């Protein structure tokens, strides 16, 4: 919402400075977004062209001698076709910033002739788009005086952001009322007097159609006969231009002016183009409507029109129609001031993509009690500016009377804000804001005026009192402490998220935060893409589906880095994946990928020997590190070969707890996955469902229990087993340690050998078994018995035989 | 006599000239070994007369001791020389670069770091951390929060919608973290003090807006919490978060459907340089929205607004991260460009605490 200072002062008697007004507006909730004090226009002066001669070296240029009212005439080179001796215009001297062309002038030299400034066009002064010639002023324009004062460019323009709850401030008069309530002067908005018309308005309005009475509670119409339309007066044009509106004609400008002056949109029909009477009705489906913006809109039955015998003449409350619009030839004009249902207006505007000043106000709420005054004001302005004689006003329907009464205990202000505002002061503030106040004790009875549809209850009145009393008057008060010492505040899931992030970062990986939505084909490739997780209105086609896995996002990020020449990469993300639309389908997940040679020990080439390329075991290490960070003993997890389809089937694994619970997967990526993601390997990755990890058991105390440290030396024995390539190491390790659960404390794989000497499909796995005697040394026979059991166990469970 | 003297001289000269331990051993064997020159002389003692023996015995024994000592001394010298020579040959160029420490290579994203900073501050004020789903129903995202159906305030949210489900309803990507207010109040009796960090989504994209961003919601519900407490809480938070001794804040009326009264908050800053400085200067920067929880919201969550009251606020996590750590553009936050994260990320063990300082 924009307005000028002089416009405000039409409604507000005040001595306050512009700065005070601006500061107060912001502090009462009408946030000032911009103030243009228009000082930029001050350097332009009214000057007279004394002589104009052809430039010696250019056909289209003239050399002017310009009297700026400052003594010696200045030489100015000018290309404007209308520049001529005797013409008066707006002059800018060297050093002047010209806003319309964004240039600060210097002394120019144009084809060998010096130029000490320029005569300006309207576009150069941002007054209009006109650039056909320079400004040509009447003969009586005072030479040597500031052009801004003459042209009304000296009136500061204030722009405020209006929150949706403040339709009352969508007119200058409402803003003045708020400022006056805040103590910045007094309201002097002129009262509206009824226009005494002659004869009834000959056009009637029918609200009998289905839904019309709900949509349009009241409709005011008044005919003015014998008008002469033309440009509106200079003062009105200047104000409209200052707030960014293009003056069109007096009749149209009047409706815009009242819209901004009083927050009351009006419409004018050329009465001679209206056939028969008017009716408010639903549009028929696919009804076409040619609007004032020159566009044709296709309507539905959700939209209401004002129609005559020719059809729709106005998209009610949103935009008028081209067919019945006023032109310079208009002689008889119908002025409309009506009330429309805000929700329907909002929906119509949204459906059709029409944003107008009328829609903006009607959808936020226009004061019903000003409907008739608005009609009178509009009609009076038509008579004042265009002449003619008015009919009587016709009001169809009933203007609703504001009837909301709120019992307001003044102590509510103290309860909600901490400030004590007396009953009297509360009543004063509310009265100044236009509320009706009854009573004077602890509880006031407050009636809400029609221009404040946002006020519904006690809390709303507290806000009114608070903002006018002054929020600065509220002293901060500490929140009472909850306890002497802070408690643990993170949930298990939150702690896991945090620990996982720090753990993976400590493993040399960089944390990424990536969009929750990804391209559909990526989602589908990772088990997602279902309809319920597809966005109806994605911001871009490749941000359409909620991700079922973090891996596609990470792979896409890897590709972007590779494209920038960063080939060795280790990145991770801890976030949510979406398996469905329910809250429980949103799963806290950790994922990471490594590419190139970005292993734990560092990446890339190094003088001590280049790092190998990453592989499935790097991903496995990361996976187990995360489990450990989340309080899970990795040795309790079953690791099975194979994983989801986006991994290499022979180089991936699945971590399970029991047959059903899958904690996560890891592996090198499948070549087809990498092809789809358009990124080359080597690339490995993992994904862990942080919610599948069992919650830590609640313990009575934090004791770690006693430690057992045997005084006896451990015995170590090495074994090598030849077994099928497909047999897994986990089974072997479990079989070996199962030989004596008490005494065998560790089993390590220390060698792996495959070669033709063993046979195509065989491998040799060598293990070191640690046997820890606890209370007595073991005899050779006892040790032999254990080793024999190890061999037997392994043979039984894996088919492996001791290598000779 | 002169024989022994010359023998001594010759052996001592041999010891001195022995270049390594092997040569020295040869000298030792040649002198005091079984068949050494001194040993041979000592063998002649038995054939000597008692007088001769009395003279020669001590002389030869003395010679042997002297030689033995000299050999030991020489041996020590040679050992040291040997070690020195070996060490000299073992020299390496210690200026060669070592492998990067993974703890130095890894990085925590600024959003995670700032969330930890925020958590540290609010934990100290007795808040816990609540969370909620990104995919919300219209009810939790709007209706329960007092956004009337069709109200322009809904449109201001640039909401992402999902396709209609079988009931013709559309879920939304939450446009703010405020739905978690309702979810929390539905499940927890006051007093409530929570902060809600999380992802939020709006159809908006430029240097300071992203279709996905992060918000921190705060909610305090009890029987007394008021705007004076709200002011204090936000003042203390901003002071601690921006790590300045004092900061001026400006509270002014605004509009959020789920609060009443409601306040927008600006903080004092100095924008004259290339980076924003807080706690000084004469500019105001809009930083968060807040207010008293609207009576309708309390009712929607099953609380009596005449008994319970409290305040809420919402602040952009990405935004305060940008302000504190000087990132000019929001979009790279979500691009995982290694160069960006190397520069703006945090080391894994830089854990924000109040006792250690938020940023160290």
HADDOCK unambig.tbl for C-alpha pairs under 7 A between the chains (distance, minus, plus):
assign (segid A and resid 26 and name CA) (segid B and resid 252 and name CA) 6.88 0.50 0.50
assign (segid A and resid 27 and name CA) (segid B and resid 252 and name CA) 5.13 0.50 0.50
assign (segid A and resid 27 and name CA) (segid B and resid 253 and name CA) 6.76 0.50 0.50
assign (segid A and resid 28 and name CA) (segid B and resid 252 and name CA) 6.66 0.50 0.50
assign (segid A and resid 28 and name CA) (segid B and resid 253 and name CA) 6.00 0.50 0.50
assign (segid A and resid 29 and name CA) (segid B and resid 252 and name CA) 5.93 0.50 0.50
assign (segid A and resid 29 and name CA) (segid B and resid 253 and name CA) 4.20 0.50 0.50
assign (segid A and resid 29 and name CA) (segid B and resid 254 and name CA) 5.41 0.50 0.50
assign (segid A and resid 163 and name CA) (segid B and resid 254 and name CA) 6.65 0.50 0.50
assign (segid A and resid 163 and name CA) (segid B and resid 255 and name CA) 5.78 0.50 0.50
assign (segid A and resid 164 and name CA) (segid B and resid 152 and name CA) 6.66 0.50 0.50
assign (segid A and resid 164 and name CA) (segid B and resid 153 and name CA) 6.40 0.50 0.50
assign (segid A and resid 165 and name CA) (segid B and resid 255 and name CA) 6.65 0.50 0.50
assign (segid A and resid 343 and name CA) (segid B and resid 150 and name CA) 5.72 0.50 0.50
assign (segid A and resid 346 and name CA) (segid B and resid 150 and name CA) 6.97 0.50 0.50
assign (segid A and resid 415 and name CA) (segid B and resid 226 and name CA) 6.81 0.50 0.50
assign (segid A and resid 416 and name CA) (segid B and resid 226 and name CA) 4.84 0.50 0.50
assign (segid A and resid 416 and name CA) (segid B and resid 227 and name CA) 6.30 0.50 0.50
assign (segid A and resid 417 and name CA) (segid B and resid 226 and name CA) 5.09 0.50 0.50
assign (segid A and resid 417 and name CA) (segid B and resid 227 and name CA) 4.40 0.50 0.50
assign (segid A and resid 417 and name CA) (segid B and resid 228 and name CA) 5.92 0.50 0.50
assign (segid A and resid 418 and name CA) (segid B and resid 226 and name CA) 6.16 0.50 0.50
assign (segid A and resid 418 and name CA) (segid B and resid 227 and name CA) 6.41 0.50 0.50
assign (segid A and resid 418 and name CA) (segid B and resid 228 and name CA) 5.53 0.50 0.50
assign (segid A and resid 459 and name CA) (segid B and resid 260 and name CA) 5.82 0.50 0.50
assign (segid A and resid 459 and name CA) (segid B and resid 261 and name CA) 6.43 0.50 0.50
assign (segid A and resid 460 and name CA) (segid B and resid 260 and name CA) 6.15 0.50 0.50
assign (segid A and resid 460 and name CA) (segid B and resid 261 and name CA) 6.45 0.50 0.50
assign (segid A and resid 462 and name CA) (segid B and resid 261 and name CA) 6.73 0.50 0.50
assign (segid A and resid 463 and name CA) (segid B and resid 260 and name CA) 6.69 0.50 0.50
assign (segid A and resid 463 and name CA) (segid B and resid 261 and name CA) 4.60 0.50 0.50
assign (segid A and resid 467 and name CA) (segid B and resid 253 and name CA) 6.34 0.50 0.50
assign (segid A and resid 471 and name CA) (segid B and resid 251 and name CA) 6.61 0.50 0.50
assign (segid A and resid 471 and name CA) (segid B and resid 252 and name CA) 6.76 0.50 0.50
assign (segid A and resid 474 and name CA) (segid B and resid 228 and name CA) 5.98 0.50 0.50
assign (segid A and resid 475 and name CA) (segid B and resid 228 and name CA) 5.88 0.50 0.50
assign (segid A and resid 476 and name CA) (segid B and resid 228 and name CA) 4.50 0.50 0.50
assign (segid A and resid 476 and name CA) (segid B and resid 229 and name CA) 5.94 0.50 0.50
assign (segid A and resid 476 and name CA) (segid B and resid 231 and name CA) 5.17 0.50 0.50
assign (segid A and resid 476 and name CA) (segid B and resid 232 and name CA) 4.56 0.50 0.50
assign (segid A and resid 477 and name CA) (segid B and resid 228 and name CA) 5.06 0.50 0.50
assign (segid A and resid 477 and name CA) (segid B and resid 229 and name CA) 4.81 0.50 0.50
assign (segid A and resid 477 and name CA) (segid B and resid 232 and name CA) 5.52 0.50 0.50
assign (segid A and resid 478 and name CA) (segid B and resid 229 and name CA) 5.61 0.50 0.50
assign (segid A and resid 478 and name CA) (segid B and resid 232 and name CA) 5.59 0.50 0.50
assign (segid A and resid 479 and name CA) (segid B and resid 229 and name CA) 5.52 0.50 0.50
assign (segid A and resid 481 and name CA) (segid B and resid 125 and name CA) 6.77 0.50 0.50
assign (segid A and resid 481 and name CA) (segid B and resid 126 and name CA) 6.99 0.50 0.50
assign (segid A and resid 482 and name CA) (segid B and resid 126 and name CA) 5.58 0.50 0.50
assign (segid A and resid 486 and name CA) (segid B and resid 123 and name CA) 6.48 0.50 0.50
assign (segid A and resid 486 and name CA) (segid B and resid 124 and name CA) 5.66 0.50 0.50
assign (segid A and resid 486 and name CA) (segid B and resid 126 and name CA) 6.36 0.50 0.50
assign (segid A and resid 489 and name CA) (segid B and resid 123 and name CA) 6.51 0.50 0.50
assign (segid A and resid 489 and name CA) (segid B and resid 128 and name CA) 4.85 0.50 0.50
assign (segid A and resid 489 and name CA) (segid B and resid 129 and name CA) 6.48 0.50 0.50
assign (segid A and resid 490 and name CA) (segid B and resid 128 and name CA) 6.80 0.50 0.50
assign (segid A and resid 490 and name CA) (segid B and resid 129 and name CA) 6.20 0.50 0.50
assign (segid A and resid 502 and name CA) (segid B and resid 348 and name CA) 5.10 0.50 0.50
assign (segid A and resid 505 and name CA) (segid B and resid 103 and name CA) 6.97 0.50 0.50
assign (segid A and resid 505 and name CA) (segid B and resid 106 and name CA) 4.25 0.50 0.50
assign (segid A and resid 505 and name CA) (segid B and resid 107 and name CA) 5.34 0.50 0.50
assign (segid A and resid 505 and name CA) (segid B and resid 108 and name CA) 6.28 0.50 0.50
assign (segid A and resid 505 and name CA) (segid B and resid 348 and name CA) 5.36 0.50 0.50
assign (segid A and resid 506 and name CA) (segid B and resid 102 and name CA) 5.83 0.50 0.50
assign (segid A and resid 506 and name CA) (segid B and resid 103 and name CA) 4.51 0.50 0.50
assign (segid A and resid 506 and name CA) (segid B and resid 106 and name CA) 5.63 0.50 0.50
assign (segid A and resid 506 and name CA) (segid B and resid 348 and name CA) 5.46 0.50 0.50
assign (segid A and resid 507 and name CA) (segid B and resid 102 and name CA) 5.21 0.50 0.50
assign (segid A and resid 507 and name CA) (segid B and resid 103 and name CA) 6.47 0.50 0.50
assign (segid A and resid 507 and name CA) (segid B and resid 106 and name CA) 6.46 0.50 0.50
assign (segid A and resid 508 and name CA) (segid B and resid 102 and name CA) 3.93 0.50 0.50
assign (segid A and resid 508 and name CA) (segid B and resid 103 and name CA) 5.89 0.50 0.50
assign (segid A and resid 508 and name CA) (segid B and resid 105 and name CA) 4.77 0.50 0.50
assign (segid A and resid 508 and name CA) (segid B and resid 106 and name CA) 3.82 0.50 0.50
assign (segid A and resid 509 and name CA) (segid B and resid 105 and name CA) 6.98 0.50 0.50
assign (segid A and resid 509 and name CA) (segid B and resid 106 and name CA) 4.52 0.50 0.50
assign (segid A and resid 509 and name CA) (segid B and resid 107 and name CA) 6.52 0.50 0.50
assign (segid A and resid 510 and name CA) (segid B and resid 106 and name CA) 4.99 0.50 0.50
assign (segid A and resid 510 and name CA) (segid B and resid 107 and name CA) 4.47 0.50 0.50
assign (segid A and resid 510 and name CA) (segid B and resid 108 and name CA) 6.35 0.50 0.50
assign (segid A and resid 511 and name CA) (segid B and resid 107 and name CA) 5.87 0.50 0.50
assign (segid A and resid 511 and name CA) (segid B and resid 108 and name CA) 5.22 0.50 0.50
assign (segid A and resid 511 and name CA) (segid B and resid 109 and name CA) 5.28 0.50 0.50
assign (segid A and resid 512 and name CA) (segid B and resid 109 and name CA) 6.41 0.50 0.50
assign (segid A and resid 512 and name CA) (segid B and resid 336 and name CA) 5.14 0.50 0.50
assign (segid A and resid 513 and name CA) (segid B and resid 333 and name CA) 6.94 0.50 0.50
assign (segid A and resid 513 and name CA) (segid B and resid 334 and name CA) 5.31 0.50 0.50
assign (segid A and resid 513 and name CA) (segid B and resid 336 and name CA) 6.93 0.50 0.50
assign (segid A and resid 514 and name CA) (segid B and resid 334 and name CA) 4.82 0.50 0.50
assign (segid A and resid 514 and name CA) (segid B and resid 335 and name CA) 6.56 0.50 0.50
assign (segid A and resid 515 and name CA) (segid B and resid 212 and name CA) 6.58 0.50 0.50
assign (segid A and resid 515 and name CA) (segid B and resid 334 and name CA) 6.54 0.50 0.50
assign (segid A and resid 532 and name CA) (segid B and resid 162 and name CA) 6.82 0.50 0.50
assign (segid A and resid 532 and name CA) (segid B and resid 163 and name CA) 6.45 0.50 0.50
assign (segid A and resid 532 and name CA) (segid B and resid 165 and name CA) 6.92 0.50 0.50
assign (segid A and resid 533 and name CA) (segid B and resid 162 and name CA) 6.79 0.50 0.50
assign (segid A and resid 534 and name CA) (segid B and resid 162 and name CA) 5.91 0.50 0.50
assign (segid A and resid 534 and name CA) (segid B and resid 163 and name CA) 6.44 0.50 0.50
assign (segid A and resid 535 and name CA) (segid B and resid 160 and name CA) 6.88 0.50 0.50
assign (segid A and resid 535 and name CA) (segid B and resid 161 and name CA) 5.82 0.50 0.50
assign (segid A and resid 535 and name CA) (segid B and resid 162 and name CA) 4.30 0.50 0.50
assign (segid A and resid 535 and name CA) (segid B and resid 163 and name CA) 6.05 0.50 0.50
assign (segid A and resid 536 and name CA) (segid B and resid 161 and name CA) 5.35 0.50 0.50
assign (segid A and resid 536 and name CA) (segid B and resid 162 and name CA) 4.72 0.50 0.50
assign (segid A and resid 536 and name CA) (segid B and resid 163 and name CA) 4.81 0.50 0.50
assign (segid A and resid 537 and name CA) (segid B and resid 160 and name CA) 6.03 0.50 0.50
assign (segid A and resid 537 and name CA) (segid B and resid 161 and name CA) 6.12 0.50 0.50
assign (segid A and resid 538 and name CA) (segid B and resid 160 and name CA) 6.84 0.50 0.50
assign (segid A and resid 539 and name CA) (segid B and resid 203 and name CA) 5.92 0.50 0.50
assign (segid A and resid 557 and name CA) (segid B and resid 335 and name CA) 6.70 0.50 0.50
assign (segid A and resid 557 and name CA) (segid B and resid 336 and name CA) 5.94 0.50 0.50
assign (segid A and resid 561 and name CA) (segid B and resid 337 and name CA) 6.20 0.50 0.50
assign (segid A and resid 561 and name CA) (segid B and resid 338 and name CA) 6.87 0.50 0.50
assign (segid A and resid 581 and name CA) (segid B and resid 135 and name CA) 6.26 0.50 0.50
assign (segid A and resid 583 and name CA) (segid B and resid 133 and name CA) 5.20 0.50 0.50
assign (segid A and resid 586 and name CA) (segid B and resid 133 and name CA) 6.79 0.50 0.50
assign (segid A and resid 600 and name CA) (segid B and resid 102 and name CA) 6.44 0.50 0.50
assign (segid A and resid 601 and name CA) (segid B and resid 99 and name CA) 6.95 0.50 0.50
assign (segid A and resid 601 and name CA) (segid B and resid 102 and name CA) 6.87 0.50 0.50
assign (segid A and resid 602 and name CA) (segid B and resid 99 and name CA) 6.07 0.50 0.50
assign (segid A and resid 602 and name CA) (segid B and resid 100 and name CA) 5.61 0.50 0.50
assign (segid A and resid 602 and name CA) (segid B and resid 102 and name CA) 6.76 0.50 0.50
